[in-house]
């Protein structure tokens, strides 16, 4: 590809936040980019282990999972609880790399949304390959090559679907499969979801970096690779690849004051509000 054009984007470097803040920041960025802010690439982690419910998932499913596994949910327990604005199954965020990409986009452009989804996952797979880890999209694998997944599992990127799936499907998103999920040694390591608003698209995704004691059925990259991996190396490589793919020159930045204020309000009204969490 020729020299990357001078479209400037904003890079928000890796930082840990609590559950409500992480979800609220992503929503504030979606609204801000739709209103004219630059494309934004954000890397983040979680201050405490957090179970995020899909938008349509009943709270009862989280309570039942906690009872089965012996996990104490809530800010006084082992694992925080938050409800996402995107659909699909629950995600146990702990030792992971989470990233969000927010782009200005015509909401009717389905092809561009699908290309964004696939391109981000391909960039991550390519960078993992450079680190000696072979990650492949689920669509390229035969079912015999994939472990612990029902054939009719609902994808984690079912962001705008009103159904919550069948009663017998896995509760955790990383025990489900969709075409672009990345698989290593039969286990899912990356899943993403999209949310659109008028004029912008948000895609956020989770890359399991290491196993969590709260969901020990899900090995992370470190366990599957059988060695220690450098997250900083991966993040730097992804910045370069996403610069080339989207022709955006990522410049280190931060939330603007108005975005910070919007995120605080969103966290109070939604993601940090028990009424929001228990709405289903």
C-alpha positions, -999 to 999 in steps of 0.1 A, spaced: 0 0 0 12 35 -7 21 60 20 -7 63 46 -28 95 41 -27 122 67 -61 115 83 -54 121 120 -68 98 146 -65 97 184 -48 69 203 -58 65 239 -31 44 255 -36 13 277 -51 22 311 -73 4 337 -107 16 347 -136 3 367 -164 -15 349 -189 14 346 -162 38 335 -150 15 307 -184 11 292 -193 47 297 -161 59 280 -168 38 250 -203 52 247 -191 88 251 -165 82 224 -191 68 200 -213 99 205 -183 122 202 -170 107 170 -205 109 155 -204 146 164 -171 152 146 -143 141 169 -114 122 153 -114 84 148 -103 70 182 -84 38 190 -84 29 227 -67 1 247 -79 -6 282 -80 -30 311 -101 -36 342 -94 -25 378 -112 -55 391 -124 -88 376 -157 -79 359 -186 -99 345 -202 -80 317 -237 -91 307 -248 -88 271 -275 -62 266 -303 -88 263 -291 -113 289 -313 -118 319 -297 -110 352 -310 -143 365 -285 -160 342 -256 -142 359 -270 -151 394 -273 -188 383 -237 -188 369 -224 -173 401 -242 -199 422 -227 -227 400 -192 -214 401 -191 -201 437 -183 -165 424 -195 -136 446 -208 -109 422 -208 -72 430 -185 -45 442 -181 -62 476 -175 -96 461 -150 -113 439 -162 -100 405 -179 -68 396 -211 -69 374 -220 -46 346 -244 -47 316 -230 -38 282 -248 -19 255 -238 -46 230 -254 -80 228 -242 -116 231 -230 -137 260 -214 -126 292 -177 -119 293 -154 -124 323 -130 -95 320 -99 -101 340 -64 -108 326 -72 -95 291 -65 -68 266 -96 -49 256 -96 -25 227 -122 -2 211 -121 14 177 -146 42 170 -149 55 134 -171 80 116 -193 59 93 -226 60 75 -248 37 96 -264 22 65 -231 10 51 -233 -27 61 -204 -36 40 -181 -12 57 -192 -24 92 -185 -60 82 -151 -51 67 -142 -32 99 -150 -62 120 -130 -86 98 -101 -62 94 -96 -56 131 -96 -93 138 -72 -100 109 -48 -74 122 -48 -90 156 -43 -125 140 -14 -112 119 3 -96 149 -1 -127 170 15 -146 141 45 -124 144 47 -134 180 46 -171 171 9 -177 179 -13 -192 152 -48 -177 156 -74 -184 129 -110 -172 123 -136 -198 133 -151 -197 98 -119 -213 84 -119 -242 108 -138 -275 107 -159 -281 138 -136 -310 148 -108 -285 154 -128 -265 179 -135 -276 215 -163 -269 240 -188 -252 217 -224 -262 206 -229 -260 168 -258 -236 172 -242 -211 196 -253 -175 193 -224 -151 184 -211 -126 208 -215 -98 183 -253 -101 182 -254 -65 192 -288 -56 178 -307 -88 182 -336 -90 205 -334 -127 212 -311 -140 239 -306 -175 223 -316 -209 234 -318 -220 270 -291 -247 266 -264 -224 251 -233 -214 271 -236 -184 294 -201 -172 287 -194 -155 254 -160 -173 251 -178 -206 250 -198 -195 220 -186 -190 184 -191 -166 155 -173 -166 121 -147 -140 128 -138 -151 164 -101 -160 167 -94 -196 177 -60 -209 191 -56 -246 197 -94 -251 197 -102 -223 221 -116 -189 214 -93 -161 224 -109 -130 207 -144 -119 203 -158 -84 194 -191 -66 192 -203 -35 174 -226 -7 182 -237 20 157 -252 54 161 -260 80 135 -227 88 119 -203 65 138 -195 29 146 -179 15 178 -163 -19 178 -149 -32 211 -133 -66 217 -116 -87 243 -84 -107 238 -80 -133 266 -44 -129 278 -43 -153 307 -67 -176 325 -89 -161 352 -94 -181 385 -130 -170 382 -134 -187 348 -107 -214 347 -124 -233 318 -111 -206 295 -74 -207 289 -57 -174 278 -30 -166 253 -2 -173 277 -15 -208 285 -22 -217 249 12 -204 237 30 -222 266 52 -192 272 51 -156 283 40 -131 257 46 -93 256 14 -73 256 33 -41 249 47 -57 217 12 -66 206 -2 -32 213 25 -14 193 22 -38 164 -16 -33 163 -12 4 162 10 1 131 -13 -24 114 -45 -4 121 -28 27 108 -21 10 75 -55 -8 72 -76 23 79 -52 49 66 -54 68 99 -23 83 116 -28 75 153 -15 103 175 -14 98 213 -43 118 229 -68 117 257 -104 123 264 -115 159 260 -131 176 290 -165 173 275 -160 136 268 -149 130 304 -180 148 317 -202 129 293 -187 96 304 -193 104 341 -229 112 334 -234 80 313 -218 59 341 -241 74 367 -272 70 346 -265 36 331 -235 14 337 -231 22 374 -268 22 380 -284 -10 395 -316 -3 376 -297 -6 343 -280 -38 354 -312 -55 365 -334 -42 337 -338 -77 322 
